[in-house]
Amino acid sequence: MAGPAFAAPAGGDIRTTTKAADPLIRCFAESQDRASTPWSFIPKESGGGTFSNAGAPNVRSPYYVDVADRGVTRVIRVEAASDDDAARTRLLSAIDSCI
């Protein structure tokens, strides 16, 4: 799924991995599909990209997951605008299962 670009808020949780960007991105997209969670992905020319559910119907508190390719390391910055701890935990669990 592709969608319009959105600016992610600053701060958030950070994860790192040596897993290649493409399998990491595929894994996270598949986890969102399995959970029937809306998502979009905006790729970066330099590798990686940004996932978000911003703009999807019934999403009041969007998340942003930025995957930055840093050579041998991928840096994943997570922004969950929701005060819903369960939703944030599900998002982080999906990411952690892919790294």
N, CA, C and O atoms as a GROMACS GRO file, in nm:
protein
  396
    1MET      N    1   0.083  -0.118   0.000
    1MET     CA    2   0.000   0.000   0.000
    1MET      C    3   0.087   0.124   0.000
    1MET      O    4   0.186   0.129   0.073
    2ALA      N    5   0.056   0.220  -0.076
    2ALA     CA    6   0.130   0.345  -0.075
    2ALA      C    7   0.034   0.458  -0.043
    2ALA      O    8  -0.086   0.447  -0.066
    3GLY      N    9   0.087   0.564   0.010
    3GLY     CA   10   0.003   0.675   0.046
    3GLY      C   11   0.081   0.803   0.046
    3GLY      O   12   0.200   0.804   0.014
    4PRO      N   13   0.017   0.913   0.082
    4PRO     CA   14   0.086   1.041   0.084
    4PRO      C   15   0.189   1.048   0.196
    4PRO      O   16   0.176   0.978   0.297
    5ALA      N   17   0.290   1.130   0.178
    5ALA     CA   18   0.393   1.148   0.280
    5ALA      C   19   0.340   1.235   0.394
    5ALA      O   20   0.266   1.331   0.370
    6PHE      N   21   0.376   1.201   0.514
    6PHE     CA   22   0.339   1.278   0.632
    6PHE      C   23   0.465   1.301   0.714
    6PHE      O   24   0.554   1.216   0.717
    7ALA      N   25   0.474   1.413   0.780
    7ALA     CA   26   0.588   1.442   0.867
    7ALA      C   27   0.565   1.372   1.001
    7ALA      O   28   0.459   1.386   1.061
    8ALA      N   29   0.664   1.299   1.046
    8ALA     CA   30   0.654   1.230   1.174
    8ALA      C   31   0.695   1.324   1.286
    8ALA      O   32   0.784   1.407   1.268
    9PRO      N   33   0.630   1.314   1.403
    9PRO     CA   34   0.671   1.395   1.516
    9PRO      C   35   0.809   1.354   1.566
    9PRO      O   36   0.855   1.244   1.538
   10ALA      N   37   0.874   1.441   1.640
   10ALA     CA   38   1.008   1.413   1.692
   10ALA      C   39   1.002   1.326   1.817
   10ALA      O   40   0.899   1.317   1.884
   11GLY      N   41   1.115   1.261   1.848
   11GLY     CA   42   1.124   1.180   1.969
   11GLY      C   43   1.087   1.036   1.941
   11GLY      O   44   1.094   0.991   1.827
   12GLY      N   45   1.046   0.961   2.045
   12GLY     CA   46   0.996   0.826   2.027
   12GLY      C   47   1.095   0.718   2.065
   12GLY      O   48   1.205   0.745   2.113
   13ASP      N   49   1.052   0.594   2.041
   13ASP     CA   50   1.133   0.477   2.068
   13ASP      C   51   1.226   0.450   1.950
   13ASP      O   52   1.191   0.476   1.835
   14ILE      N   53   1.344   0.399   1.980
   14ILE     CA   54   1.441   0.368   1.876
   14ILE      C   55   1.486   0.224   1.891
   14ILE      O   56   1.516   0.177   2.000
   15ARG      N   57   1.491   0.155   1.776
   15ARG     CA   58   1.541   0.019   1.770
   15ARG      C   59   1.651   0.018   1.664
   15ARG      O   60   1.650   0.101   1.573
   16THR      N   61   1.745  -0.075   1.674
   16THR     CA   62   1.845  -0.094   1.570
   16THR      C   63   1.853  -0.242   1.537
   16THR      O   64   1.822  -0.328   1.619
   17THR      N   65   1.896  -0.270   1.413
   17THR     CA   66   1.912  -0.408   1.370
   17THR      C   67   2.014  -0.414   1.257
   17THR      O   68   2.039  -0.314   1.189
   18THR      N   69   2.073  -0.529   1.240
   18THR     CA   70   2.162  -0.551   1.126
   18THR      C   71   2.087  -0.621   1.013
   18THR      O   72   2.144  -0.647   0.907
   19LYS      N   73   1.960  -0.653   1.035
   19LYS     CA   74   1.878  -0.715   0.930
   19LYS      C   75   1.866  -0.618   0.813
   19LYS      O   76   1.850  -0.498   0.832
   20ALA      N   77   1.874  -0.671   0.691
   20ALA     CA   78   1.864  -0.588   0.571
   20ALA      C   79   1.729  -0.516   0.568
   20ALA      O   80   1.630  -0.565   0.622
   21ALA      N   81   1.727  -0.400   0.505
   21ALA     CA   82   1.606  -0.316   0.503
   21ALA      C   83   1.488  -0.384   0.435
   21ALA      O   84   1.378  -0.381   0.488
   22ASP      N   85   1.509  -0.445   0.318
   22ASP     CA   86   1.396  -0.504   0.245
   22ASP      C   87   1.323  -0.613   0.323
   22ASP      O   88   1.201  -0.608   0.333
   23PRO      N   89   1.393  -0.712   0.380
   23PRO     CA   90   1.321  -0.813   0.459
   23PRO      C   91   1.253  -0.753   0.583
   23PRO      O   92   1.145  -0.797   0.622
   24LEU      N   93   1.316  -0.655   0.643
   24LEU     CA   94   1.258  -0.588   0.759
   24LEU      C   95   1.127  -0.518   0.721
   24LEU      O   96   1.027  -0.530   0.791
   25ILE      N   97   1.130  -0.447   0.611
   25ILE     CA   98   1.012  -0.375   0.563
   25ILE      C   99   0.901  -0.472   0.526
   25ILE      O  100   0.785  -0.451   0.563
   26ARG      N  101   0.935  -0.580   0.455
   26ARG     CA  102   0.835  -0.682   0.419
   26ARG      C  103   0.773  -0.744   0.543
   26ARG      O  104   0.652  -0.761   0.550
   27CYS      N  105   0.856  -0.777   0.640
   27CYS     CA  106   0.807  -0.839   0.764
   27CYS      C  107   0.708  -0.749   0.836
   27CYS      O  108   0.602  -0.795   0.878
   28PHE      N  109   0.741  -0.621   0.850
   28PHE     CA  110   0.651  -0.531   0.920
   28PHE      C  111   0.520  -0.513   0.843
   28PHE      O  112   0.412  -0.512   0.903
   29ALA      N  113   0.529  -0.499   0.710
   29ALA     CA  114   0.407  -0.485   0.629
   29ALA      C  115   0.319  -0.609   0.643
   29ALA      O  116   0.197  -0.597   0.658
   30GLU      N  117   0.380  -0.726   0.640
   30GLU     CA  118   0.302  -0.850   0.656
   30GLU      C  119   0.239  -0.858   0.794
   30GLU      O  120   0.126  -0.906   0.807
   31SER      N  121   0.309  -0.811   0.898
   31SER     CA  122   0.251  -0.814   1.032
   31SER      C  123   0.130  -0.722   1.042
   31SER      O  124   0.032  -0.754   1.109
   32GLN      N  125   0.137  -0.607   0.975
   32GLN     CA  126   0.023  -0.515   0.975
   32GLN      C  127  -0.094  -0.573   0.897
   32GLN      O  128  -0.210  -0.556   0.936
   33ASP      N  129  -0.065  -0.642   0.786
   33ASP     CA  130  -0.171  -0.708   0.709
   33ASP      C  131  -0.238  -0.817   0.791
   33ASP      O  132  -0.361  -0.827   0.793
   34ARG      N  133  -0.158  -0.900   0.859
   34ARG     CA  134  -0.215  -1.008   0.943
   34ARG      C  135  -0.305  -0.953   1.051
   34ARG      O  136  -0.406  -1.014   1.087
   35ALA      N  137  -0.269  -0.836   1.104
   35ALA     CA  138  -0.348  -0.773   1.211
   35ALA      C  139  -0.463  -0.689   1.156
   35ALA      O  140  -0.536  -0.626   1.232
   36SER      N  141  -0.478  -0.687   1.023
   36SER     CA  142  -0.582  -0.605   0.957
   36SER      C  143  -0.572  -0.459   0.999
   36SER      O  144  -0.672  -0.392   1.022
   37THR      N  145  -0.447  -0.412   1.010
   37THR     CA  146  -0.419  -0.275   1.050
   37THR      C  147  -0.388  -0.191   0.926
   37THR      O  148  -0.306  -0.233   0.844
   38PRO      N  149  -0.450  -0.074   0.911
   38PRO     CA  150  -0.418   0.010   0.795
   38PRO      C  151  -0.274   0.060   0.802
   38PRO      O  152  -0.222   0.089   0.910
   39TRP      N  153  -0.210   0.069   0.686
   39TRP     CA  154  -0.073   0.119   0.681
   39TRP      C  155  -0.044   0.173   0.542
   39TRP      O  156  -0.110   0.138   0.444
   40SER      N  157   0.055   0.257   0.536
   40SER     CA  158   0.112   0.302   0.409
   40SER      C  159   0.263   0.302   0.427
   40SER      O  160   0.313   0.305   0.539
   41PHE      N  161   0.334   0.300   0.316
   41PHE     CA  162   0.480   0.302   0.321
   41PHE      C  163   0.532   0.396   0.215
   41PHE      O  164   0.494   0.387   0.098
   42ILE      N  165   0.618   0.487   0.256
   42ILE     CA  166   0.683   0.581   0.165
   42ILE      C  167   0.831   0.546   0.162
   42ILE      O  168   0.902   0.570   0.260
   43PRO      N  169   0.880   0.488   0.052
   43PRO     CA  170   1.022   0.449   0.046
   43PRO      C  171   1.113   0.571   0.032
   43PRO      O  172   1.072   0.676  -0.017
   44LYS      N  173   1.237   0.552   0.076
   44LYS     CA  174   1.341   0.654   0.059
   44LYS      C  175   1.437   0.606  -0.049
   44LYS      O  176   1.465   0.487  -0.059
   45GLU      N  177   1.486   0.698  -0.128
   45GLU     CA  178   1.583   0.661  -0.232
   45GLU      C  179   1.708   0.598  -0.172
   45GLU      O  180   1.770   0.512  -0.234
   46SER      N  181   1.745   0.641  -0.053
   46SER     CA  182   1.866   0.593   0.012
   46SER      C  183   1.847   0.459   0.083
   46SER      O  184   1.940   0.407   0.144
   47GLY      N  185   1.728   0.403   0.075
   47GLY     CA  186   1.695   0.278   0.144
   47GLY      C  187   1.608   0.306   0.264
   47GLY      O  188   1.610   0.416   0.320
   48GLY      N  189   1.530   0.207   0.304
   48GLY     CA  190   1.438   0.226   0.415
   48GLY      C  191   1.316   0.305   0.371
   48GLY      O  192   1.281   0.306   0.253
   49GLY      N  193   1.251   0.370   0.466
   49GLY     CA  194   1.132   0.448   0.437
   49GLY      C  195   1.049   0.467   0.563
   49GLY      O  196   1.095   0.436   0.673
   50THR      N  197   0.928   0.517   0.545
   50THR     CA  198   0.841   0.545   0.660
   50THR      C  199   0.707   0.477   0.644
   50THR      O  200   0.640   0.491   0.542
   51PHE      N  201   0.669   0.401   0.747
   51PHE     CA  202   0.536   0.342   0.758
   51PHE      C  203   0.450   0.436   0.840
   51PHE      O  204   0.500   0.504   0.930
   52SER      N  205   0.322   0.442   0.810
   52SER     CA  206   0.227   0.518   0.892
   52SER      C  207   0.086   0.470   0.864
   52SER      O  208   0.057   0.412   0.759
   53ASN      N  209   0.000   0.496   0.960
   53ASN     CA  210  -0.143   0.472   0.938
   53ASN      C  211  -0.217   0.606   0.935
   53ASN      O  212  -0.340   0.610   0.941
   54ALA      N  213  -0.143   0.715   0.924
   54ALA     CA  214  -0.202   0.849   0.920
   54ALA      C  215  -0.293   0.861   0.798
   54ALA      O  216  -0.258   0.819   0.688
   55GLY      N  217  -0.409   0.919   0.819
   55GLY     CA  218  -0.502   0.941   0.710
   55GLY      C  219  -0.597   0.827   0.684
   55GLY      O  220  -0.692   0.841   0.606
   56ALA      N  221  -0.575   0.712   0.747
   56ALA     CA  222  -0.665   0.598   0.729
   56ALA      C  223  -0.796   0.625   0.803
   56ALA      O  224  -0.796   0.691   0.907
   57PRO      N  225  -0.907   0.573   0.752
   57PRO     CA  226  -1.035   0.590   0.820
   57PRO      C  227  -1.029   0.536   0.963
   57PRO      O  228  -0.968   0.433   0.989
   58ASN      N  229  -1.092   0.607   1.053
   58ASN     CA  230  -1.104   0.567   1.194
   58ASN      C  231  -0.973   0.568   1.272
   58ASN      O  232  -0.968   0.513   1.382
   59VAL      N  233  -0.866   0.627   1.218
   59VAL     CA  234  -0.739   0.639   1.291
   59VAL      C  235  -0.734   0.780   1.349
   59VAL      O  236  -0.723   0.878   1.276
   60ARG      N  237  -0.742   0.788   1.481
   60ARG     CA  238  -0.736   0.918   1.548
   60ARG      C  239  -0.597   0.953   1.596
   60ARG      O  240  -0.562   1.070   1.607
   61SER      N  241  -0.516   0.851   1.623
   61SER     CA  242  -0.381   0.872   1.673
   61SER      C  243  -0.284   0.792   1.587
   61SER      O  244  -0.261   0.674   1.615
   62PRO      N  245  -0.228   0.852   1.485
   62PRO     CA  246  -0.144   0.777   1.392
   62PRO      C  247  -0.009   0.737   1.451
   62PRO      O  248   0.040   0.796   1.547
   63TYR      N  249   0.049   0.635   1.390
   63TYR     CA  250   0.186   0.597   1.423
   63TYR      C  251   0.274   0.628   1.303
   63TYR      O  252   0.226   0.639   1.190
   64TYR      N  253   0.404   0.640   1.330
   64TYR     CA  254   0.505   0.657   1.227
   64TYR      C  255   0.620   0.565   1.262
   64TYR      O  256   0.667   0.565   1.376
   65VAL      N  257   0.665   0.487   1.168
   65VAL     CA  258   0.780   0.399   1.187
   65VAL      C  259   0.878   0.433   1.075
   65VAL      O  260   0.852   0.403   0.958
   66ASP      N  261   0.988   0.495   1.111
   66ASP     CA  262   1.089   0.535   1.014
   66ASP      C  263   1.203   0.434   1.016
   66ASP      O  264   1.265   0.411   1.120
   67VAL      N  265   1.229   0.374   0.900
   67VAL     CA  266   1.338   0.278   0.885
   67VAL      C  267   1.448   0.348   0.806
   67VAL      O  268   1.431   0.378   0.688
   68ALA      N  269   1.560   0.374   0.872
   68ALA     CA  270   1.672   0.442   0.808
   68ALA      C  271   1.785   0.342   0.785
   68ALA      O  272   1.829   0.275   0.878
   69ASP      N  273   1.832   0.332   0.662
   69ASP     CA  274   1.941   0.243   0.627
   69ASP      C  275   2.073   0.316   0.653
   69ASP      O  276   2.103   0.416   0.588
   70ARG      N  277   2.149   0.266   0.748
   70ARG     CA  278   2.276   0.328   0.787
   70ARG      C  279   2.393   0.235   0.755
   70ARG      O  280   2.480   0.213   0.840
   71GLY      N  281   2.396   0.181   0.635
   71GLY     CA  282   2.504   0.090   0.598
   71GLY      C  283   2.478  -0.049   0.653
   71GLY      O  284   2.387  -0.117   0.605
   72VAL      N  285   2.555  -0.092   0.752
   72VAL     CA  286   2.536  -0.226   0.808
   72VAL      C  287   2.426  -0.230   0.914
   72VAL      O  288   2.391  -0.337   0.963
   73THR      N  289   2.373  -0.116   0.950
   73THR     CA  290   2.272  -0.107   1.054
   73THR      C  291   2.148  -0.035   1.003
   73THR      O  292   2.157   0.061   0.926
   74ARG      N  293   2.032  -0.082   1.045
   74ARG     CA  294   1.907  -0.012   1.021
   74ARG      C  295   1.862   0.047   1.153
   74ARG      O  296   1.862  -0.021   1.255
   75VAL      N  297   1.824   0.175   1.152
   75VAL     CA  298   1.774   0.243   1.271
   75VAL      C  299   1.625   0.261   1.251
   75VAL      O  300   1.581   0.319   1.151
   76ILE      N  301   1.547   0.212   1.345
   76ILE     CA  302   1.401   0.220   1.338
   76ILE      C  303   1.353   0.314   1.447
   76ILE      O  304   1.368   0.286   1.566
   77ARG      N  305   1.296   0.425   1.405
   77ARG     CA  306   1.242   0.523   1.500
   77ARG      C  307   1.091   0.509   1.499
   77ARG      O  308   1.027   0.513   1.393
   78VAL      N  309   1.034   0.493   1.618
   78VAL     CA  310   0.891   0.468   1.631
   78VAL      C  311   0.825   0.585   1.701
   78VAL      O  312   0.866   0.627   1.809
   79GLU      N  313   0.722   0.637   1.638
   79GLU     CA  314   0.638   0.741   1.697
   79GLU      C  315   0.496   0.689   1.701
   79GLU      O  316   0.438   0.662   1.596
   80ALA      N  317   0.440   0.676   1.817
   80ALA     CA  318   0.300   0.638   1.830
   80ALA      C  319   0.230   0.754   1.898
   80ALA      O  320   0.253   0.780   2.017
   81ALA      N  321   0.146   0.824   1.825
   81ALA     CA  322   0.080   0.943   1.878
   81ALA      C  323  -0.029   0.907   1.978
   81ALA      O  324  -0.084   0.996   2.044
   82SER      N  325  -0.060   0.780   1.989
   82SER     CA  326  -0.170   0.736   2.075
   82SER      C  327  -0.130   0.732   2.222
   82SER      O  328  -0.017   0.700   2.256
   83ASP      N  329  -0.226   0.764   2.306
   83ASP     CA  330  -0.208   0.743   2.450
   83ASP      C  331  -0.249   0.602   2.488
   83ASP      O  332  -0.245   0.566   2.605
   84ASP      N  333  -0.289   0.523   2.389
   84ASP     CA  334  -0.332   0.385   2.408
   84ASP      C  335  -0.208   0.296   2.423
   84ASP      O  336  -0.144   0.262   2.324
   85ASP      N  337  -0.177   0.260   2.548
   85ASP     CA  338  -0.058   0.178   2.573
   85ASP      C  339  -0.065   0.042   2.505
   85ASP      O  340   0.038  -0.010   2.461
   86ALA      N  341  -0.184  -0.015   2.494
   86ALA     CA  342  -0.199  -0.146   2.430
   86ALA      C  343  -0.164  -0.136   2.281
   86ALA      O  344  -0.097  -0.224   2.227
   87ALA      N  345  -0.209  -0.029   2.215
   87ALA     CA  346  -0.178  -0.010   2.073
   87ALA      C  347  -0.029   0.011   2.053
   87ALA      O  348   0.030  -0.042   1.959
   88ARG      N  349   0.033   0.089   2.141
   88ARG     CA  350   0.178   0.113   2.132
   88ARG      C  351   0.254  -0.017   2.153
   88ARG      O  352   0.351  -0.045   2.083
   89THR      N  353   0.211  -0.097   2.250
   89THR     CA  354   0.275  -0.225   2.277
   89THR      C  355   0.264  -0.318   2.157
   89THR      O  356   0.360  -0.386   2.122
   90ARG      N  357   0.146  -0.323   2.092
   90ARG     CA  358   0.128  -0.407   1.972
   90ARG      C  359   0.220  -0.361   1.861
   90ARG      O  360   0.280  -0.443   1.792
   91LEU      N  361   0.232  -0.231   1.842
   91LEU     CA  362   0.319  -0.175   1.738
   91LEU      C  363   0.464  -0.213   1.764
   91LEU      O  364   0.534  -0.261   1.674
   92LEU      N  365   0.511  -0.192   1.886
   92LEU     CA  366   0.649  -0.225   1.921
   92LEU      C  367   0.675  -0.376   1.911
   92LEU      O  368   0.783  -0.418   1.870
   93SER      N  369   0.576  -0.456   1.949
   93SER     CA  370   0.591  -0.602   1.938
   93SER      C  371   0.605  -0.644   1.793
   93SER      O  372   0.685  -0.731   1.761
   94ALA      N  373   0.527  -0.582   1.704
   94ALA     CA  374   0.536  -0.615   1.561
   94ALA      C  375   0.676  -0.580   1.509
   94ALA      O  376   0.735  -0.657   1.433
   95ILE      N  377   0.728  -0.467   1.550
   95ILE     CA  378   0.862  -0.427   1.507
   95ILE      C  379   0.967  -0.522   1.564
   95ILE      O  380   1.055  -0.569   1.493
   96ASP      N  381   0.956  -0.548   1.694
   96ASP     CA  382   1.054  -0.636   1.759
   96ASP      C  383   1.055  -0.776   1.698
   96ASP      O  384   1.160  -0.839   1.690
   97SER      N  385   0.939  -0.824   1.653
   97SER     CA  386   0.935  -0.958   1.592
   97SER      C  387   1.003  -0.960   1.456
   97SER      O  388   1.039  -1.066   1.406
   98CYS      N  389   1.021  -0.844   1.396
   98CYS     CA  390   1.084  -0.835   1.263
   98CYS      C  391   1.233  -0.806   1.268
   98CYS      O  392   1.304  -0.829   1.171
   99ILE      N  393   1.281  -0.756   1.380
   99ILE     CA  394   1.424  -0.722   1.385
   99ILE      C  395   1.502  -0.840   1.438
   99ILE      O  396   1.624  -0.832   1.450
   0.00000   0.00000   0.00000
